């Protein structure tokens, strides 16, 4: 079963309303927002990072950038870097830009920047550069129950 199908099944099991949007491949958050016809700020950018000794998924609003200094303090780690393309594929089965904000479905812990929940809706590439899902942030928070902290800064 594809990761996209796993996400849909997970959302259906939790009786979450969502909308699937199919589009041409979108490697960046800006491309995704444009093709979805949605503001960049509702995009949920899922990043796979490596700490001193483990991997995790970090989710920030697409109109923000990661503040690695803050995140290092929060995670109590000295080292923090993006996963390489090979590590990304090995850990998630996804290519860059396709990682969904669902760590549980790929066996990775997750931490979400609280700024994501300032918007009513969120949209994200769902395991594919050609399929996105839009859903309510409150539903996401309820079913994922992620660790939430503040580690991003707005860029626009």
N, C-alpha and C positions, 0 to 999 in steps of 0.2 A: 504494500500500500504506500502511495506517495505521501510525502510530508503534508502536501496540500490536503489530501484526503483525510489524513489524521487530524489536521486542524479542524476541518469541517465536521468530522465525527465528534471531536471533543466539544466543539461549540454546540452541536446538536444535542449531545448528551446532557449538556448543562442548560438546554432550552434558551440559548442566546439568539437574539435576532441579529442578523448580519447580512451584508450585501457583498456578493462576489463581483469583482470588476475584472474583466479580461481585457488585456491591452498588449501592445507590442512590447518587446523587452525593454525594461527600464533599469539601467545599472545605478542610477543616482536617485536620491530622494526627490530632487527637483524634477527630474524626468517623470517619476512616479506621480507626484502631485499634479503635474500638468496634464498627464494623460488621464488621471482619475477625475480631473476637474475639481479638485479639492485644494484648500489652502495648505501650504507647506507645513504650517504649525500643527496640523492634526496628524501629520505623519509620525509613526513610531519607528525610529531607527534602532534596529537591534544589532549590536556590535559584539563580536566574540573576542574576548580578551584573555590573555594569559597573565596570571599573577606569578608569584615566586614558585608556586608548586601546583597550580590547577587552572582550569579554564572556567569561564563563566560568560553569561550573556548579560550585557548592560543595555538598557533601553532608555533612549533620550528622545525628546521631541526633535523632529527633522529640521526645525529651524534653529537648533542649538548645536553647540559643539561641546565635546566632552572636556571637563576640567580634570585632567589626570592627577593633579596635585591633591585636589579634594578627594577624588576616588581612592587614591593610595592611602590616605589617612583613614577613610571610612573602612576600607578593606584590611587595614593593618598590614600592608605589603610594601616592600621596598621596590619591587620590580613590577612593571605593568606595561604590556605591549599588546598590539593587535595580533590576532592569530594570522599565521601565514596562509596563503590560499590553500596549501595542502592540509594544514591543520584544520582550517575552516571546513573543508570538505570532509575530512575524517571525522570531525566532531559533530557536524550537523547534516552532512549530505548535500549542503547548499553551496552555491557560488556566492561571491561577494555581492551584496545588495538584495539577496533573496532570503536571508535569515529572518524568520518570524520571531515575534516577541513571546515565544512559548518555550522556555528552557526545559520544562518537564517533558515535553514531547521528544527532545533530543538528549535527555539525560544530563543537562547542565543546570547549575543554579542560576538564578536570575536576580538582578537588582534593577529597579526602575526609578528614574528621576521623577520626583513628585510633580514637576512642571507638566508632565504628560497629562495629569489628571485635572489641569486647569481648563481643558477643552472638553466639550460634551462627547465628541466623537474622536476616534482614532482610525487611521488607515495604515496598512502595511503590506509589503510584498509577502505572500504566504507560501514560502518554500519554493517560489518560482519567480523569475523576473517578468513573467507574463500574466500572473494572477495576483490580485490584491483583494484584501478583505477590509471592509469598513464596518465598525461596530461601536457601541457606546463604551466610553472609558470606564464608566461605573460597572458595567457587566464584566469587563476585562479584570478590573481590580477585584471584583467579587469572586470570580472563578479561579483566578491565578493566585490571589493573596500574596503578591510579591513583597519582598523587602523593598521599602521605599525610602529614599534619601534625596539629598540635593547635591548634584555633581555635574551640572551643565550650565553653560552660559549662552544666552540668546545672541544670535548673530544677525538677526533682522526682525 
